[in-house]
Amino acid sequence: MDRRSELQFRPELRHYILPTLKYYLKLIALPSLEIETFIRHELEANPLLEEMPTDAASEGEESEVAEDENTPEDLKKIEEFNIAELFSDAPNIVHDSNPDQFDLLENVPARGDGLNDYLLRQAFIAFQDEDLEIARLVISNIEDDGYLAASPEEIAGEGYDVNNVVRIIKRIQRFDPVGCAWRDKKEPLLIQLEALGCATDSVECILVRDYLKDIKSTRYREIMKALKIDEQRFLKARGIVLKLDPKPGWRYSNVASGYVSPDFIIRWRDNRLVALLNDDTVPRVRLRRQYVEVLKNPKGVPREQLDFIRQRARAAQHVIIAIEQRRKTMVRILDNILEYQREFFEKGYNFLKPITMTEFARQLSVNPSTISRALANKYIESPRGIHKLKFFFHAPLGDTDKRIIFQKIQEIVENEDKSSPLSDTQIAQKLGRQGIMISRRTVSKYRDLMGIPTHQYRSA
């Protein structure tokens, strides 16, 4: 047998994540208190990192420029890397911030999110490596009721394959409680039916897919005729469907009142609104000067020791750049939220402007996945109270702030024709045209809570 070896060239496209970008993707999703824990861990793990004294950190840009002049050549090439450019869909917008204008604010313990913690514990068992990173990102975007507030494309961004994100979402949907990470009202019900062993063509699944709105009505004989089943089979399937949980996350969410640590603060100062990044507890870090000197003058240093110092120095530089880039991204997001929602902060809930994360990302010229990561599990404190950052963006149907709905109903009733008051159905339709999709029954409940009589008793 004639065996010959030959060289073959095969073009191949592979997806790599640069180390600094990897740190950035991880840090951007963490709130300030978790960032502090991460940095403390890095300080312990990397001997080349040290925490900057308070007086040194307060010197601002001047100290950074001075340190840049003394940075060894083999590390300067790392500093030239700009993470924001990787996320840009358009030419990057330069955004500078002066840390001196921020006051030191007292931090407070954050309220634990029971559902997220519970899902994370299962994720650590089910996933490893990149799959675990994606799972943590998915879970950070799951609301208290189990709704997934970001699309697979937004979560994937440019860092992950969207098919892997979809695959991991499907696995998380099978975690306990079954049905979390849903994006459609029928989805958690169908997932729970699948977990119960119901086939996709079973009567139970058909009822959810095609007759969910009619399942409680008196139209069941029409449904039985359409499905060609008897009353006993229909009642059995109906009973199973009615026991399903449309919002499975509530069972494990910590809905009790508690303290939260706002990552952003908007407050009045000298008769104007100012935006503050609440990161005073986050340590500022730098390379130890003695190791920088070794890298500048390596003569006399053993080869193995020098290689170790270079390796740890590069790792330290990646961390430092990612932390600073995260901070700049947060400041940009905060400033743009303040600018876009200024009327809301000044005048109240009637002036909240609707915007999607995709539209907001376009305004900042960054990828929507960056915004999705940056908004996850973060709070903002303002003259209008404490809100999750995602409050300012399009929310799922049931997550619109009740105070906004109350004010909208009050406004509609006050402006209605007194000779022909609007019914609850008409009010619900008006709210729908304003982007607030709620049922007539919910309008009726809220109207009763507000002490507004029915339309029959509001006529002039």
Secondary structure, 3 states (H helix, E strand, C coil): CCCCCCCCCCCCCCCCCCHHHHHHHHHHCCCHHHHHHHHHHHHHHCCCEEECCHHHHCCCHHHHHHHHHCCCHHHHHHHCCCHHHHHCCCCCCCCCCCHHHCCCCCCCCCCCCHHHHHHHHHHHHHCCHHHHHHHHHHHHCECCCCEECCCHHHHHCCCCCHHHHHHHHHHHCCCCCCCCCECCCCHHHHHHHHHCCCCCCCHHHHHHHHHHHHCCCCCHHHHHHHHCCCHHHHHHHHHHHHCCCCCHHHHCCCCCCCCCCCCEEEEEECCEEEEEECCCCCCCEEECHHHHHHHHCCCCCCHHHHHHHHHHHHHHHHHHHHHHHHHHHHHHHHHHHHHHCHHHHHHCHHHCCCCCHHHHHHHHCCCHHHHHHHHCCCEEEECCEEEEHHHHCCCCHHHCCHHHHHHHHHHHHHCCCCCCCCCHHHHHHHHHHCCCCCCHHHHHHHHHHCCCCCHHHCCC
